Amino acid sequence: SEGWALYAERLAWELGFEKDPLDNLGRLRDEMMRAVRLVVDSGIHYKRWTREQAIAYMLENTGMGEGDVTAEIERYFVNPGQALAYKAGMLKILALREKARKELGDRFTLGAFHDQVLSHGALPLSLLERVIDDWIAETKAG
């Protein structure tokens, strides 16, 4: 669900619902922060970064204040992988959308794709991919 939230923020711009460039700048800043979260979470749990290393990296690469960064880092230490969900989920949804668009051509509709993503509830990304693959096959078969 975190991936869908980030995807939906981007979708508003893609579809032209948001037009103010300053608002888009804010969206891009938030998306960058989520990418930094991905690096920090991986640093903590894979590279064994210390709390101080994680805080320093996040302070260097975001516009966040030290108190906010510290709170974020504390959350990552107790919820491994949760920070990855936003960006990883969005990237997977975008990749599946592009795959469906390429394979279905004129039969692809954004609404039908979104129905498939949302109608099955919260799924692990591997199962979502299977759902989309099945939908592509069914749509091709007519």
DOSEVO-873619 format. One line per 2 residues: number of its first residue (from 1); their letters; for each residue x, y, z of N, C-alpha, C. Coordinates in nm, 3 decimals. Each point is the difference from the previous one (the first is absolute). Layout:
NUM	a	X:Y:Z:X:Y:Z:X:Y:Z ~ ...
END
This chain:
1	se	0.082:-0.120:0.000:-0.082:0.120:0.000:0.086:0.126:0.000 ~ 0.119:-0.006:0.062:0.088:0.116:-0.005:0.044:0.028:-0.143
3	gw	0.025:-0.105:-0.076:0.039:0.018:-0.139:-0.110:0.065:-0.082 ~ -0.124:-0.039:0.026:-0.112:0.061:-0.072:-0.009:0.149:0.034
5	al	0.021:0.036:0.124:-0.008:0.141:0.040:0.100:0.085:-0.078 ~ 0.122:-0.045:-0.009:0.102:0.074:-0.073:-0.030:0.000:-0.150
7	ya	-0.047:-0.112:-0.052:-0.039:-0.009:-0.140:-0.113:0.099:-0.031 ~ -0.099:0.008:0.088:-0.114:0.090:-0.022:0.043:0.146:0.000
9	er	0.096:0.034:0.085:0.052:0.138:-0.001:0.060:0.033:-0.136 ~ 0.074:-0.093:-0.054:0.062:0.020:-0.131:-0.105:0.003:-0.110
11	la	-0.099:-0.087:0.012:-0.105:-0.011:-0.101:-0.076:0.131:-0.016 ~ -0.023:0.071:0.109:-0.070:0.129:-0.008:0.071:0.095:-0.096
13	we	0.132:-0.004:-0.001:0.077:0.084:-0.093:-0.005:-0.056:-0.140 ~ 0.013:-0.129:-0.014:-0.003:-0.061:-0.133:-0.131:0.028:-0.072
15	lg	-0.110:0.001:0.075:-0.132:0.020:-0.060:-0.040:0.147:-0.008 ~ 0.084:0.089:0.049:-0.026:0.143:-0.012:-0.093:0.058:0.105
17	fe	-0.026:-0.073:0.109:-0.086:0.054:0.105:0.072:0.107:0.082 ~ 0.128:-0.010:0.009:0.081:0.099:0.071:0.080:0.076:-0.105
19	kd	-0.001:0.132:0.010:0.066:0.079:-0.103:0.104:0.100:0.053 ~ -0.005:0.032:0.126:0.092:0.099:0.056:0.140:-0.060:0.014
21	pl	0.098:0.058:-0.071:0.136:-0.055:0.007:0.058:-0.003:0.142 ~ -0.041:0.093:0.084:0.051:-0.001:0.138:-0.054:-0.119:0.077
23	dn	-0.124:-0.039:-0.027:-0.054:-0.120:0.063:0.076:-0.123:-0.048 ~ 0.035:-0.002:-0.128:0.075:-0.114:-0.053:0.138:-0.006:0.064
25	lg	0.057:0.116:0.026:0.130:0.002:0.068:-0.011:-0.066:0.137 ~ -0.108:0.028:0.071:-0.023:-0.065:0.129:-0.017:-0.150:-0.013
27	rl	-0.072:-0.043:-0.104:-0.019:-0.143:-0.023:0.134:-0.067:-0.028 ~ 0.081:0.064:-0.083:0.131:-0.056:-0.033:0.090:-0.005:0.124
29	rd	-0.008:0.102:0.086:0.078:-0.001:0.124:-0.042:-0.118:0.087 ~ -0.132:-0.022:0.010:-0.049:-0.112:0.080:0.042:-0.134:-0.060
31	em	-0.002:-0.009:-0.133:0.041:-0.124:-0.065:0.149:-0.026:0.024 ~ 0.079:0.107:-0.004:0.143:-0.014:0.029:0.021:-0.049:0.144
33	mr	-0.077:0.057:0.092:0.012:-0.041:0.140:-0.031:-0.149:0.014 ~ -0.098:-0.048:-0.075:-0.033:-0.143:0.007:0.111:-0.086:-0.060
35	av	0.068:0.053:-0.100:0.115:-0.072:-0.055:0.114:-0.005:0.102 ~ 0.019:0.109:0.073:0.102:0.002:0.106:-0.037:-0.101:0.108
37	rl	-0.129:-0.012:0.031:-0.045:-0.099:0.098:0.044:-0.140:-0.041 ~ -0.012:-0.029:-0.129:0.038:-0.131:-0.052:0.148:-0.026:0.027
39	vv	0.083:0.100:-0.027:0.144:-0.014:0.024:0.029:-0.019:0.149 ~ -0.065:0.081:0.083:0.025:-0.005:0.144:-0.045:-0.133:0.059
41	ds	-0.119:-0.045:-0.037:-0.049:-0.129:0.052:0.096:-0.112:-0.039 ~ 0.044:0.000:-0.125:0.096:-0.101:-0.045:0.133:0.013:0.073
43	gi	0.043:0.124:0.021:0.124:0.022:0.072:-0.005:-0.055:0.142 ~ -0.113:0.023:0.066:-0.015:-0.047:0.138:-0.003:-0.152:0.007
45	hy	-0.082:-0.061:-0.084:-0.028:-0.142:0.017:0.088:-0.092:-0.085 ~ 0.064:0.053:-0.103:0.088:-0.084:-0.080:0.147:0.034:0.026
47	kr	0.030:0.128:0.001:0.139:0.041:0.020:0.035:0.022:0.146 ~ -0.098:-0.015:0.087:0.021:0.014:0.145:0.045:0.141:0.040
49	wt	-0.059:0.102:-0.066:0.030:0.137:0.039:-0.039:0.022:0.146 ~ 0.074:0.085:0.065:-0.038:0.043:0.134:-0.111:0.104:-0.011
51	re	-0.061:0.025:0.112:-0.104:0.103:0.007:0.058:0.134:-0.048 ~ 0.121:0.031:0.041:0.064:0.127:-0.035:0.028:0.008:-0.150
53	qa	0.045:-0.112:-0.061:0.024:0.000:-0.144:-0.130:0.024:-0.077 ~ -0.106:-0.064:0.044:-0.129:0.015:-0.067:-0.051:0.143:0.012
55	ia	0.010:0.057:0.118:-0.043:0.138:0.020:0.081:0.095:-0.087 ~ 0.131:-0.019:-0.003:0.088:0.087:-0.080:-0.037:-0.007:-0.148
57	ym	-0.023:-0.121:-0.051:-0.034:-0.015:-0.141:-0.131:0.071:-0.032 ~ -0.099:-0.020:0.085:-0.130:0.060:-0.025:0.006:0.153:0.011
59	le	0.074:0.051:0.096:0.016:0.145:0.012:0.068:0.059:-0.124 ~ 0.102:-0.071:-0.051:0.074:0.047:-0.118:-0.085:0.000:-0.127
61	nt	-0.096:-0.091:-0.009:-0.069:-0.022:-0.126:-0.147:0.040:-0.002 ~ -0.046:0.063:0.106:-0.138:0.051:0.002:0.003:0.140:0.061
63	gm	-0.109:0.068:-0.008:-0.012:0.130:0.063:-0.063:-0.009:0.138 ~ -0.002:-0.119:0.056:-0.067:-0.023:0.128:0.087:0.049:0.116
65	ge	-0.067:0.040:0.108:0.069:0.040:0.121:0.045:-0.120:0.080 ~ 0.091:0.024:0.093:0.060:-0.110:0.076:-0.103:-0.078:0.082
67	gd	-0.095:0.069:0.060:-0.103:-0.069:0.079:-0.085:-0.092:-0.084 ~ -0.041:0.048:-0.119:-0.080:-0.084:-0.090:0.081:-0.119:-0.051
69	vt	0.125:0.025:-0.035:0.087:-0.108:-0.048:0.018:-0.105:0.109 ~ 0.025:0.043:0.120:0.020:-0.095:0.111:-0.124:-0.086:0.020
71	ae	-0.118:0.061:-0.006:-0.124:-0.077:0.014:-0.015:-0.101:-0.112 ~ 0.033:0.040:-0.123:-0.006:-0.092:-0.114:0.095:-0.118:0.022
73	ie	0.122:0.030:0.039:0.101:-0.105:0.019:-0.043:-0.098:0.108 ~ -0.055:0.051:0.108:-0.048:-0.089:0.107:-0.105:-0.096:-0.054
75	ry	-0.087:0.050:-0.086:-0.104:-0.084:-0.060:0.062:-0.109:-0.088 ~ 0.102:0.033:-0.075:0.063:-0.098:-0.089:0.067:-0.112:0.079
77	fv	0.056:0.034:0.114:0.065:-0.102:0.082:-0.099:-0.103:0.053 ~ -0.122:0.041:0.029:-0.098:-0.094:0.057:-0.095:-0.060:-0.104
79	np	-0.001:0.054:-0.122:-0.086:-0.052:-0.107:0.082:-0.025:-0.126 ~ 0.086:-0.101:-0.001:0.085:-0.025:-0.117:-0.083:-0.018:-0.127
81	gq	0.042:0.070:-0.105:-0.064:-0.015:-0.130:-0.120:0.088:-0.024 ~ -0.060:0.053:0.103:-0.121:0.081:-0.019:0.030:0.125:-0.082
83	al	0.114:0.061:0.021:0.036:0.121:-0.074:0.020:-0.029:-0.149 ~ 0.034:-0.124:-0.032:0.020:-0.039:-0.140:-0.132:-0.009:-0.077
85	ay	-0.107:-0.025:0.071:-0.128:-0.032:-0.063:-0.050:0.111:-0.091 ~ 0.018:0.124:0.038:-0.051:0.111:-0.080:0.061:0.001:-0.140
87	ka	0.129:0.014:-0.005:0.068:0.014:-0.129:-0.002:-0.131:-0.079 ~ 0.027:-0.111:0.067:0.000:-0.129:-0.069:-0.137:-0.031:-0.057
89	gm	-0.105:0.027:0.077:-0.136:-0.024:-0.048:-0.035:0.087:-0.119 ~ 0.034:0.128:0.007:-0.027:0.090:-0.112:0.074:-0.046:-0.126
91	lk	0.127:-0.034:0.015:0.078:-0.043:-0.116:-0.057:-0.128:-0.062 ~ -0.047:-0.092:0.084:-0.059:-0.124:-0.050:-0.130:0.028:-0.075
93	il	-0.084:0.086:0.055:-0.126:0.033:-0.067:0.029:0.067:-0.134 ~ 0.096:0.091:-0.005:0.035:0.064:-0.127:0.052:-0.102:-0.101
95	al	0.083:-0.093:0.045:0.054:-0.102:-0.090:-0.111:-0.091:-0.053 ~ -0.092:-0.038:0.088:-0.112:-0.085:-0.043:-0.092:0.074:-0.096
97	re	-0.021:0.128:0.025:-0.083:0.081:-0.091:0.063:0.007:-0.138 ~ 0.130:0.024:-0.004:0.069:0.008:-0.129:-0.003:-0.135:-0.072
99	ka	0.019:-0.107:0.075:-0.008:-0.135:-0.058:-0.137:-0.024:-0.061 ~ -0.104:0.032:0.075:-0.137:-0.019:-0.050:-0.026:0.087:-0.122
101	rk	0.044:0.125:0.003:-0.019:0.091:-0.113:0.067:-0.054:-0.127 ~ 0.122:-0.052:0.015:0.073:-0.054:-0.115:-0.067:-0.126:-0.054
103	el	-0.039:-0.090:0.091:-0.056:-0.128:-0.044:-0.142:0.012:-0.053 ~ -0.076:0.093:0.054:-0.141:0.012:-0.040:-0.023:0.103:-0.109
105	gd	0.092:0.090:-0.020:-0.017:0.101:-0.105:-0.129:0.078:0.016 ~ -0.082:0.001:-0.106:-0.126:0.075:0.001:-0.101:-0.054:0.100
107	rf	0.018:-0.122:0.043:-0.094:-0.058:0.098:0.030:0.042:0.144 ~ 0.112:0.068:0.020:0.034:0.047:0.134:-0.082:0.122:0.035
109	tl	-0.059:-0.002:0.120:-0.061:0.121:0.055:0.052:0.018:0.142 ~ 0.028:0.123:0.033:0.053:0.030:0.133:-0.100:-0.039:0.108
111	ga	-0.128:0.025:-0.024:-0.102:-0.034:0.098:-0.005:-0.150:0.028 ~ 0.007:-0.081:-0.104:-0.004:-0.145:0.018:0.125:-0.048:0.075
113	fh	0.114:0.060:-0.033:0.123:-0.035:0.072:-0.015:0.033:0.148 ~ -0.048:0.119:0.030:-0.018:0.039:0.140:-0.099:-0.090:0.072
115	dq	-0.106:-0.041:-0.070:-0.096:-0.094:0.060:0.070:-0.128:0.042 ~ 0.089:-0.050:-0.084:0.072:-0.123:0.033:0.092:0.020:0.120
117	vl	0.067:0.112:0.004:0.092:0.026:0.111:-0.075:0.013:0.131 ~ -0.114:0.068:-0.002:-0.071:0.031:0.124:-0.101:-0.105:0.044
119	sh	-0.059:-0.071:-0.094:-0.112:-0.088:0.035:0.041:-0.124:0.079 ~ 0.128:-0.031:0.003:0.047:-0.118:0.073:0.051:0.034:0.140
121	ga	-0.011:0.126:0.040:0.046:0.040:0.133:0.151:0.006:0.007 ~ 0.051:0.010:0.120:0.145:0.009:0.021:0.063:-0.137:-0.026
123	lp	0.091:-0.003:-0.096:0.067:-0.124:-0.039:0.151:0.020:0.003 ~ 0.075:-0.106:0.027:0.145:0.009:-0.023:0.023:0.030:-0.148
125	ls	0.107:0.069:-0.031:0.025:0.042:-0.137:0.010:-0.118:-0.096 ~ 0.052:-0.113:0.045:0.011:-0.117:-0.087:-0.139:-0.052:-0.039
127	ll	-0.095:0.006:0.093:-0.137:-0.042:-0.033:-0.070:0.102:-0.087 ~ 0.027:0.128:0.022:-0.058:0.102:-0.087:0.047:-0.021:-0.143
129	er	0.126:-0.034:-0.017:0.052:-0.026:-0.134:-0.075:-0.117:-0.064 ~ -0.027:-0.103:0.077:-0.074:-0.115:-0.052:-0.142:0.041:-0.041
131	vi	-0.065:0.083:0.082:-0.134:0.050:-0.032:0.002:0.076:-0.132 ~ 0.097:0.088:-0.017:0.009:0.079:-0.123:0.033:-0.089:-0.119
133	dd	0.089:-0.096:0.018:0.031:-0.093:-0.109:-0.124:-0.078:-0.043 ~ -0.078:-0.046:0.097:-0.124:-0.073:-0.032:-0.099:0.091:-0.073
135	wi	-0.012:0.123:0.046:-0.091:0.097:-0.064:0.044:0.028:-0.144 ~ 0.130:0.015:-0.022:0.052:0.022:-0.135:-0.037:-0.118:-0.089
137	ae	0.024:-0.121:0.049:-0.031:-0.121:-0.079:-0.149:-0.009:-0.031 ~ -0.085:0.026:0.100:-0.145:-0.005:-0.022:-0.046:0.107:-0.099
139	tk	0.057:0.117:0.010:-0.038:0.109:-0.090:0.044:-0.031:-0.143 ~ 0.118:-0.057:-0.016:0.048:-0.038:-0.132:-0.088:-0.109:-0.061
141	ag	-0.044:-0.093:0.085:-0.082:-0.112:-0.049:-0.139:0.047:-0.042 ~ -0.039:0.115:0.051:-0.128:0.058:-0.040:-0.111:-0.046:0.083
END
